């Protein structure tokens, strides 16, 4: 129940002008919050990050 979600970090850390990681799609705040976030929040962070990465690849 308290099990954590695997971090989406891809070890390609570089923030863009909007403080979004080019490697995993998380915002800087998401990255900072990750270790103290519960499972539900971690799932939400992963889902939002995936959307950001998809948007980036759709609009290179």
C-alpha positions in Angstrom: 0.0 0.0 0.0 2.8 2.4 0.9 4.9 1.1 -2.0 6.6 3.8 -4.0 6.5 4.1 -7.8 9.8 3.7 -9.7 11.3 7.1 -10.4 10.9 8.2 -14.1 14.4 9.7 -14.0 16.4 8.7 -17.1 19.7 10.2 -16.0 19.5 12.8 -18.8 18.9 15.7 -16.5 18.7 19.1 -18.1 16.0 21.7 -17.4 14.5 23.8 -20.2 13.5 27.4 -19.9 10.3 26.4 -18.1 12.1 24.2 -15.5 11.0 21.0 -17.1 13.5 18.1 -17.4 14.3 17.2 -21.0 15.1 13.6 -19.9 12.0 12.6 -17.8 9.5 15.4 -18.4 9.1 16.3 -14.7 9.0 19.9 -13.5 11.7 21.0 -11.1 9.0 21.0 -8.4 8.0 17.4 -9.2 11.7 16.4 -8.9 12.0 18.1 -5.5 8.7 16.6 -4.3 9.3 13.0 -5.5 11.0 11.5 -2.4 8.3 12.7 -0.1 5.3 12.1 -2.4 2.9 9.3 -1.7 2.1 6.6 -4.3 -0.9 8.5 -5.7 1.1 11.7 -6.2 4.0 9.8 -7.7 1.6 8.2 -10.3 0.2 11.7 -11.1 3.8 13.1 -11.5 4.6 10.2 -13.9 1.5 10.7 -15.9 2.0 14.4 -16.3 5.6 13.9 -17.2 4.7 11.4 -19.9 2.3 13.9 -21.4 5.0 16.6 -21.4 7.4 14.3 -23.2 4.8 13.3 -25.7 4.0 17.0 -26.4 7.7 17.7 -26.8 8.1 14.9 -29.3 5.0 16.0 -31.2 6.3 19.6 -31.5 10.1 19.3 -31.9 
